[in-house]
Amino acid sequence: MIKKLYYAAIAVALITVATSCSEDEDDHLNDWMLANQQVFNAIKSNPEYKEYHSPGNEGSIWCKVLKKGEGTKPIYYTSTVSCYYKGWFVADYPYYNISNGQVFDQHLFDDGSPSAFSVGSGVINGWKTALQNMVEGDVWEVWIPYQLGYGSNYQTDSSTGAITIPAYSTLVFEIEVVKIY
């Protein structure tokens, strides 16, 4: 009987610890989501940025043209494009050691040849929306709300399992379209 009570007490303690950790993480995640939404909403009032609605009406991205390309060929959902890009965060998230402006992914000219993507299946919805409004040679700064990014899902490093992009992240990319195939 004492053994059963002992195991029950341990089970209650473990559940309490697990619940408190998850509540703490939930609080941090909620703060992260709100901070990202505030920054994204603030960019909407900047006249340098233009709104583009996603083709499926899931939301909108906001873009600023950094360089207008010379291309005339449109990019379709079925197109493949090669791009240089850099993506960064727009808020601080101390819980995961993330800071505003921290780059989470990039493939730049100095890294070698551009990355090739299938617009319809190889990129997040925010990229699909941006690319279908760009032409060869365009360089844009693209603000993507979490709904058109990774949503409520975490992105992890496949080799370590570490979180690389938290859920509810507003993502900002500088994208240069190099070639349309």
N, C-alpha and C positions, 0 to 999 in steps of 0.2 A: 504494500500500500504506500509506504514512504517513497519507494522507488518511483511509483506512478506520479505522485505529487511532485517529486523532484523533476521528472521529465516534463510534466505540465508547466511547472514554473519556468524551466528553461525555454520551452516553446513560447510561452507568453512573453518572456524577455526578448527573445529573438524577433518575434512579431512586432513588439514595441520599437525595437531598434530599427528594423527594416522600414516600418511605417514612418518613423521620425525622419529617417534619411530621405525617404521618398517625398515627404512633405517639404523638407528643406530644399530639395532639388526642384520640386514643383514651384516653390516660391521664387527661386532664382530664375527658373524658366519663364515664369509669368513676367517678372521684371524685364527679362531679356526681350520677350515678345513686345511688351509695351514700349520699351526704348526703341526697338526697330520700327514699330509702327509710327512713333512720333517723328523720327528722322525721315521716314518715307513720306509721311504727310506734309512735312515742312518743304520738301523738294517740289511738291506739286504747285506751290505758289511762286516758284522761281521762274520768271519769264524765259530764261535760257533753255528750259526743258519743255519738251513736247510729249503729250500723252499718245500712246498707241494702245488700242484695245486688242486683246488676244483674239485670235480667230474664233475660238470656242466660247467667247464671252465669260471666261473665268476671272477676268480682271484686266488691269492695265499696267503697262510699264511706262516709265518716264525716261526720255532720252535727250541727250545734248549732242549735237553734231560738233565734233572736234576738228574733223577734216572731211570735206565733201569729195567723194570719189569721182572719177571720170567715167566709170562704167555705166552702161545703159541696160544691160541684161538683167531682168528681174530674178529674184531668188524665190523659188517656190518651195512648198512643203516637200516635194519630191527631189529637190536639188541636193547636191553635195557641195559643200564650200570648204575652203581652207582659210584659216584665220590665225592671227596672233591675238592673244588676249591676256588680261590680268584681272583677277577678281579679288575684292577685299570686303571686309566687314565695316559696318557703319556705327557700331556701338561697342561699349566695353561690356565684357562678360567675365568678371574675375573668377567665377566658379569654374570656368574652363580655360582660364588664362588667355582670353581673347581680348584684344584691344582695338579700338576704333582705328581704321586704316590698315589693320593687319592683313597682309596678303595671304589668301588661303589656296590660291591656285594661279599658275601663270604659264604661258608658253609664248615667249617673246622672240623677236628676231635673233637675238644673241643665242637663243637656245637651239637654233638650227631652222629647219624647214617648218612651215606652219602646220598646225594640226588640222586634219580633215574631219568634217562632221557631216552626217546625213541629217538634214534639217528635221525631217519628220520623225526620226527615231533616235537620233544620237545626242540630243540636247534637251535641257529643261524647257518648259513652256515659255518662260521669259525670253530665252534665246531664240526660240522659234518665232516669237512675235517680232523681236528686233530684226533678225536676219531677213524675214520676209518683207521688211521695209527698207532694207539697205541695198546698196549696189557695190560692185567691185571698187575697191579703193577707199570706201567709207571708213572712217574711224569715229566711233560713237562711245559716249559714256552712257551706260544703260543701268538704270535702277530697277531692280526686280523685287516685288513684294514676295513674301514667303509663299503666298498662294500660287504663284507662278514659278517658284523655285523648287525647294524640296519639301514645302508644306510643313506638316507636323512631324516629319521624319528626320532623324539624325543621319548624317553621312559619316561613315567611319573609314579609317584606313584599313584596307583589306589585309595588310600584313600584321598590324599591331592591334586592331580593334579599337584604337583610340578615336574619339569623336573629332572629326575635322570640321564639320559644319553642324552647329546645333539646330534643332527644330526651330521654326518660326524666324529664320534669319532673313533679313532684307539683304540682298546681294547686289553689289555694284561691280560692273565689269567695264573695262575699256576693251572694245572689240574692233579689230581691223579686218575687214574682208579682203583677202588677198586674191582669191580666185574662185570662180563659180564653175562647176563641172556639169 
